[in-house]
């Protein structure tokens, strides 16, 4: 739709949104500016042409019939609400002349919200003032970057007759002029933001002698929330530009981040409005969605990353640098992002510094041995693994999931693999050497580091797999159906998934029991594969193997006892084995005093052992019924009252309604009488019975002279 207010066409970028009274303006500020930039030289960096256009546009905006009394700086309109208070009396802010066309100062923020909402020119006038100042600043900056002689036409346009004077300016003066124009642009951008949120009411007329107290109520804003968000985004972007030029990196980061978030919010708001609009408005809303998304990604995000990079370079500590780079990488996580490569380089430098100083990961504790990490490469690998583990735990505890959590988990496993590879390389270098106290001590050190890295990796994988198995069990046990809130039995598919997970857990547990390391240097013979040390670590590993074997047997038994398999004898045997292994595991775990999470593991295994007893009783009962029942019957209850069998389904019928048709021999006259009542029975079933027991079926058994008489 097209709305024309006082001769100003606002067909494409302005609309009226019907909310609660009064009507609110909808002004698409960014879309309007995009059209102006595209058609007046900004695409070709011709800022002088755009500055001239803004000047002409301002003249047209200010001379509108409905707004010129508030926007023109003529003293003849001093009675306007926008006239500065001091200037009404001629005390300041304007010219001392009393002439009609003398200058008067304007404060647009004093205009009532009702007046501001009556015409879009009140918002376009400060907007184009900001654009003109910004374009002038960019023109001077372009001239400064080109060496001061590239102004050409822009010098004469921006400076008028003094264009030749600017050629004599120094670079410092040009920069000061550019920043000055940018400050003025920020001033007008802030004014646009303030006008969109104005709640000023018209002044109240007081009559002498009337003492009624009138409670002042704030007026509603002149524009809708969408326009207010656009004004805030534009003002934040302009303030960020000023902070960027004045090297105020923290302020620039804050303002650009605000503009970035507002652009994404506007895009999401536009997308939601698109779903509830007609075809014509849907196309326009789709264009706005693309515009705000592109502006946030291609215009604001690079500026934000640059400011964050400059901020962390100005004397920040390595930890602060990494935090700034990580926060900036959240804006753009592309694989070829130079800031991400800078973050990786900084992490590597930090690890090298820590590894060289020897203050971190200089020794590890594995199987009651303090192992010194002597080489710099191993210390760097262990420090990298430590950092990756912290990041993964933060992501996990923060509720993160999906691709990000999986990527960090895989990066942590790769870190352990790198540590194992480095240790194996150093062991290969020591393999040709003859055995001796020094060589054996070095091998003992590397063997324990190798066992430590493998144990940490296996422990990580086992915890993840067991969490997945517990998650499946918890999800299935939490489901309920019916009014009585009865728990559903686990399906065969979920039991298979749990059993497969416990298969993998059992393999990893056996690999943990076979890890090298432990003992002392004196008992070490130089061969890691032949030395098996019985210590607390090995006892805990064997106890964990018994626990996992018991759980695996238990869920295999539940698989065999499921209705789709129905192998009850095998299920009973597996349950007996699971119960026996569970008792052994409880004894072994109870004997391990230093086992990690020992009390928790004991409690969970004891609860499963109790479930095994109930499951065993249930399977034995089902097996007995399956063994004693001769056959399954599909007859209704009234026809098998004296049969000791089980029904084919739990919901078998008590009787057949209507009764089933049964073949019987009778004379033809019976069919003549029955024809009157045949409509009470299903016709299709009756036809099938007649076809089965008709003349053709009866002729075989009723042959001979007396065959007809035998029917009666």
N, C-alpha and C positions, 0 to 999 in steps of 0.2 A: 504494500500500500504506500501511497505517497502522502506526506504531510507537509503542507506549506504554511509557514508561520511568518507573517509580516514580510512577505516577499522572499523568504529564504527557503529554498527547496532542500528538503532533507529526506529524499526518497530512499536512498540506499543505506545510509549510515545512521538514521535516526528513526525512532518509532516511539509510540506511546504504549506503555504496558499497563493494563488494567489491573490494579491491585485495589486494596481498600482505599477509599477516597482520601486524598485526591489522586488524579492520574499522575503517573510517574514517567519521566522521559527515559527512553532507552537510546543511548548514543554509543555507537561503535567507534570509539576514538581511534583505535589502532587500524581498523579497516579504512577509516577516512584518511588517516595519515599515509597509509600504504598507497592509496590512489594518488595522493598529492606527490609522494616521493617518486612514484613510477612515471608520472607525466611531466615532471618539472626538474629533471636533471640529476636527481640523487643517484640513480643507477649508473650514471657516467661520472659521478663525483664532481658534478658542476654545481658546487654549493652557492656560487654567486647567482646563478639563475634561480635557484630555489629561494634565496634570500629576497630577491626582487619580487618573486611570486608571493611570498609571505607578506611583503609590504603592501602590495596591491590587494591582496585578500583581506588584510586588516582594515584597509580603507572601506571596502565594501561591507564588511561586518559591522563596523562602527556607525555607518550611516544608514542602517536600517531604521524604518520609521518608528518601530516599536521600542528600539533599544538605544537610539542615539542620545537621548536625554541622560542615560546612565553610562554610556561608553565614551562619548565625546568629551574632551577636556576643555570645553567652553564654559565660561562663567555664566552664560545665559541659562544654563541648566543647573544652577547651584542649589535649587530646591530638591534635587534628586536625592534619594536615599543613599546613593553611593558617594556623595560628596564628603570629603574628609571634614570632620567636625571642626577643626581649627580653621579650615579654609572658608567656612560659612561666614565667619566674622572677619575674614581677611587677616587673621593673626599669624598664619603660617601655612606652609605646605603648598602654596600657589603664588600667583603673581599678585603684587600689591595694587595693580590697576583694577579699576571698577568697570572697565569696558565690557561690553557684552561678549566679545570674542577673546577676552583675556584667559590665560591658562588657569585651570582649576585642578586640584589634586583629587584623585578618585580612590576610594577604598571599596572594591567590589565585594569584599567579605561582609560589608554592612548591608548589602541588599537582602531583603527578606527571601526566604526559600520559595515563597509563592511567586515572587517576581522572577527569580532565577529559573523556575520550572516553566515559565511561560514562553521561553524562546531559547533555542540552542545557541544563539550568538553569544550569550553570556559565558558559555563554556569554550566556544571556538576562539573567542578573542584572546584570552590568556594562553590558550593552547598554541595559537599561531605566533604569539609573542615569544613563547618558549622555543618554538621551532625556528624562528628567525634568529634568535640569539645563538642557538645551537649551530645553525648552518653558518653563521658568521664566524663562530669559533672554529668549526671544522675547516672553513676556507683559509683562515689564518694559519692553522696547524698544517694544512697541506702545503701552503706557501713556505712555511718554515722548514718542512721536511724536504722540499725541493731546492733548498739553498737560498731562498729569499728572492729569487728572480723568476720564479715560475708563476707569479700571481697573474700577470697579463691582464686580462679583462676583469678578473676578480678585484684587483686593486682599485680600479676606477669605479667599479660598481659599489664596493663596500665603503670606500672612503670618499667617494665623490671627487671633488677637485683636489683633494689631498692625496690622491693615489700615488703621486710621485713622492710624497713625503714618506710613505711607508717604506719605500725602497731604501731609505737611509736609516731605517730602524735597525737596531741590533737584534740578535736572536733572543736575548733576554727580554727585550721590550715586546717583541712579537708574542713570546710565550705569555707574558703578563697580560697582554691584551686578550689573548685567546682564553685564558683562565677567567678573566673578568667577564667576558661575554658568556662563558659557561656558568658562572655564578648567577648571572642574571637569568639564564635559562632555567636554572634550578629554582629560582625565586618564582617564576611564572608557573613552573610545573607544580610546585607546592600550592600555588594559588588554585590551580585546577583541582587538585585533590581536596583542598579545603572547601571549594564551592560545591563539589558533589556531595559532601557530607554536611552542608550548612543546614542549621535548624533555626535560623534567625526568624523571628516573627516581626510583623510590622509594628511600628511604635504605637502605643496606646494613647489616645487623647484623654486628658484629664480635665474635668469641668470643675470650676471652683464651687465649693459648697457641697460637693458630693464626696462622701467619705467611704463609699463602698470599696472594699478591698477586692481587687481583681487579681486572681492568682494567675501568674504567667505560665503558660504552657508552651513547650517547645513545639515548633512546627516539624512536620515530616520532611525528610530530605527531598530535594527537587528531582532526583534521578533514582533509578532502581539500583539494586545491589550489583548487578552486572557492570553497569557503568562506573560505580564506585570502585570496583575491583580493577577495572581497566585504568582508571585514573591513578590508583595506588601503584599499579605496575609501571605505568609511565613515569611517575614521579620517582619511584625507587630506581628505575633504570637511569634517569637523568642524574640523580644524586650519586649513583655509582660511577657515572662518567666523570663527575667532578672530583670524587675521591680518587679515582684512577689517575687523573691528570696531576693531582697534588700529592701523589704517592702515599695516600692514607689507605694502606692495604686492608687493614681490619675493617674499616668503614665500608670500603668498596666490596669486600667479601659479603658483609652483612646485607648491603643494599642489593647486590646482584643476586644473592640467594633468595631474598624476598621477591624480587621480580621474577626469578626462575619459578618459584613455587606458585606465584599468582598466575603466571602464564599456563602452567599445567592445570591449575584449578579452573581457569577460564575454559581451557580445552575440554575438561571433563564436564563442566557445566553446560557447555555448548553441545556436547555429545548427548547428555541427558535430555536437553530440550529438543534435540533432533528427533528423538524417539516419539515425542508427543506433538509433532508439528505436521502440517500438510506438506505436499510435494514441493511447492514453491519455496517455502521457508526452510524445508529440509536441505535443499541444495545450498542455500546461503549459510545455514548453520554448519554444513559439512565443510564449506570453504573456510569459515572461521576456525573450525577445529584444526584444519591443516595449517592455518596461518599461525595460531598460537603455539602449536607443537613445533613447527619449524623455527619460530622465533626463539623459543626456549632452548632448542637444541643447537641451532646454528649461529645465533647472535649472542645470547646471554651466557650460555655454558662455556664457550671459549674464553670470554672475559673473566668469568668466575674462576676458571682453572688457572688462568694467568695470574690473577691477584693472589690466589692461594699459594701458588708457587713462589711468587715474590715475597709473600708474607713469611713463609717458612725459610726462605733464604737469608732473611735479615737477622742473623745472629740467633736463630732458634737452636735448641738442642736437638740431637738426633731423634729422640722420642717425639718431640713436638713436630719435627719435620715429617715423620712418618704419619702422625695423626692428621696433619693437614693434608698430606697427599692421599691418605685413605678417604678422608671426607670429600676431597675433590674427585676421587675416582668413583664415588657414588653417583656423581652427576653424569659421567660418561665412562662406561666400563668396556669400551671397545678393545679388541685385541691389539690394535695398532696404535693405541693411545700413547703418545710420548710421555705423558705424565705417569702412566702405569709403569713404563720402562724406567723412568726416573725413580719411582718408588722401589722397584726391584733392585736397582743399582744401589740405592741408599741402604736397603736392608742388607745387601751383601757387604757393603763397607762397614756397617755396624757389626755384623758377625765377625768380620776379619779383625776389627779392633778388639772385640771381646775375646776372640780366640788368641790373639797375640798377647794380650795382657795376662791371660791365664786366670782371671778372677772368676770366670763362670765355666761350669762343666769341666773343671780340672780333674775331678774324680767322680766315680759313680759307685754305687753300692749294689752288688749282685751276689746272691747266695752267701750272705754273711761275710763278704769280702769287700774291702775298699780298694777299688781298682783305679790307678792313676792313669789319666789320659794324657799321653806325652805329646803326640803329634798334633800339629796345628790343624790339619785337614779333618781329623776325627773330631776335634773340639768344635770346629765350624759345623760339621754335619750334625753333631748332637745338639748344638745351639739352634740350628735351623729346625730340627725336629721339635725341640722344646717350644719354639715360637709358633710353629704350625699347630701343635697340640693345644696351646693356649687359645689360638684363634678358633680352632674347631670347637673347643669347649664353650667359648663365648657364644658362638653361633648356635650351638646346641641348647645352651641354657637360655638364650634369648628367644627361643621359640622358632628360630629359622628352620626352614625345611626346603625340600625340593632340590633344585639344581645347585644352589649355593652351598648347602650343607654337604651334599655328595661330592662336590668339587673339592671342598676343604678336606674331607675324609680321604679322598684319593691322593691329594697332595701330601697328606700326612703319611700314608702308606708308602708313597714314592720316596719320602724323606728317610723312612726306615730302610728301604731297599738301597738307597745310596750309602747309608752308614754300613750296612752289611757288605756291600760291594767293596767299599774302601778297606774294611777290616780283612776281607778275604784276600785282597791284593797284597796287603802287608804280611799276611800269613804265608802267602806264596813266596814272598821274598825271603822269609826265614826258613822255608822248607829245606833248601839244600844245605843249610848250616849244620854242623855237628852239634850234638847235644852237649850242654854245659850249663853251669849255674846261671850265667847272664842270658844265654839264649833261651833256656827254659823259663826264666822269669819273664822275658819279653813275650814268649809264646803264651804263657799263662795269662798275662795281661790281655793280649789280643783275643784269646779264646773266651775269656770272661766278657770282654766288650762285645764279641760276636753273639754270645749267649744272651747278653742283656738286650741287644737290639732285636734279636729274633723273639725273645720273650715279650718285649713291649709290643711288637707288631702282632704276635699271636693273641696276646691279651686284649688288644684293641679290637681285633676281628671277632674274638669270642664274645666280648661284651656286646658288640653290635648284633651278632646273630642271636644271642640269648634275649636281647631286648626285642628283636623282631618276633621270636617265638612267643615270648610273654605277651607281646602286643596282640598277636593273633588269638591266643587263649583268652585274654581279657576281653577282647572285642566280642568273641563268640559267647563267652559266659555271661556277658552283660545284656545280651539280647533276650527278649521275653515276648511271648505272644499270649493272646487270649485275655479274658477278664481276670483270671486268677493269677496272672503274671508268672506263669510257669516258664522255667528256663528251657530253651531248645537244646536238643542234642547237637553236638558238633558234627558237621558233615564230613564225609569221607575225604573230600578235597582238602579241607582245612587240616584234618588229621595227617594227611600225606605231607602237606607243607611243613607242619611241625616236626614230623619224623625226619624229613630231609634235613631240616636245620639242625636237629640233634645228631644226625649222622656227621655233618660237617663239624659240629662242636666236638664230637668224640675224636675225630681225626686230629683236630688242632690240639686237643688235650693230650693225646698220645705224643704229638710232636713236642709239646712243652716238656713232657717227662723225659724225652730223649735229647734235650738241649745240652750242649757242652758247658763246662764251667763248674765252679764249686771246688771244695777241698782247699788245699793249701799249696804253696809253691813247692814245699819239700816233697809232697806226695805226687806232684805232677811229673809224669814221665816223658812229656814232650809230645804225646800223641793224644789229641783231643777225642778221637773216635773210640779209643779203647778204654778211656778212663771214665768210670761211672761211680759217682760219689753219692752215698746215701746220706742225705741231710734233710733238714726240715723242708726245704724246697721240693725235694723228690717225694716226700711223704704227702705233702699237700697236693702235688700233681697226681699221684696215684689215687688219693681220696676223691679228687675231682673227676677222675676217669670212672671210678665206681658210681659216682652220683649221676654222671651223664649216661652211663650204660643202663642204670636203673630207669631213668626217665625215657630213654629210647625204647626199652622193652615195654614200658607202660603204654606209650602211645602206639607202638606197633600192635599191642594187644587190643587196644580200642579200635584200631583199624580192622583187625580180624573179627571183632565182635559186632561190627556195624551191620545193619540189615542187608546191605548190598553184597557183603562177603559171606557172612554167616558161617565162619569157621570157628565154632565155639571151643572145640577141644584144643586147637592151637592157641586160642586166646587165653584159655585157662593156664596152659603151660607157660606162656609168656608172662602172665601175671604172677605166677609163682616165682619165676626167675627175677622179675622186677622187684618183688617184695623182698626176696633174699638179698639182692644187690643193694636195696635201699637200707636194710639193716646194717650191712657191712659198711656202707658209705657213712651212715650216721655214727658208727663207732670210730671210723678213721678220722672223720672231720672233728669229732669231739676230742680226739687225742691231739689234734694240731692246735696248739695254744696261740700261735702267731699268725694264723690264717687270716687273710684279708676278707672282711665281711663274713666272718665265720658264723656269728650268731644269726645273721639274716639268712645265710644258706641253710643252716640247721633248721630254722623255723619253716622255711618254704619246703624243704625236703620232707620234714615230718608231716606237714599237711598233705603232701602228695602221697605219702605212705598210708595215711588214713583213707585217702580216696581210693587207693588200690584195694583195700579190704572191701569197701562197698562195691566197687566195680567187679571184684571177683565174685561176690555173692550174687550180683545181678546176672553175670554171665553164666554162672552155674545154674541159676533158675531157668534162664532162657534155654540153655543146653538141655536141661531135663525135660522141659516142655517139648522141645524139638525132637527129643529121643522117644518120649512116651506117646506122643500124638501119632496115630496111624496115618491119618490123611486130613487134609483140609477140606472142609465142606463149604459149599456155596448155598446150601439150603437155608431157608429162614428158621428162626428159633422154634416156632411152633411145630415144624416138621422134623426136628432132631432133638426133642426133649430128652430122649433116652440114649443119645449117642455121646460118647466121651471123646470128642474131637474139639478142634479149635476152629473158629471161623476164618474164612479167607481174608477178611478185613475187619478192623476193629469196629466198623460201623455197619455190620451186617443187619439185615432187616429182621423184624420180629415175624412178619408174615407178608405175603404178596397181596397187594391191593392194586387193581383187582386180581383175583386168583388167576394163576397161570392156566392156560389151556392144556388139557390132557386128551390124548386120543382114546376113543372108546368105540366099541362096535355097537351099532343100533340099526333099526329098520328105517327105510326111507321116510316114513311118515313123521318120524321124529325131527328130521331136518325141515320138513314143512312147517311144523309147529315152532321150531327154534328160529326159523327165519324171521319171525315177528320180533324177536328180542336180540337179533344179531347186532343191532346198532349200539348196544351197551359195551361191546368189546372192541378192541382195536382192530380195524379192518385189515391192516397190513399183516399183523400177526396171524389173523384168521386165515388169510389167503395162503400164508406160508405153511400153516398146518394142513390145510386142504390139499396143497400141492404135494406135501410129504406123505399124507395118509389118504390119498384119494383113490380113485378107481384103479389106477395103474398099480399102486402099492398093494391094494387089497386083492387084486385078481390073481396074484401069484399064490396066495394061501387059501383062496376060496374057489378052487376049481372042482369040477365034478357035478353030479346031479343034485346032491344035497348041499351044495355050497351056499345057496341063497338062504336056506333054512338055518344053517349054522351061525349066521350073523346074529340072530336073536338070542 
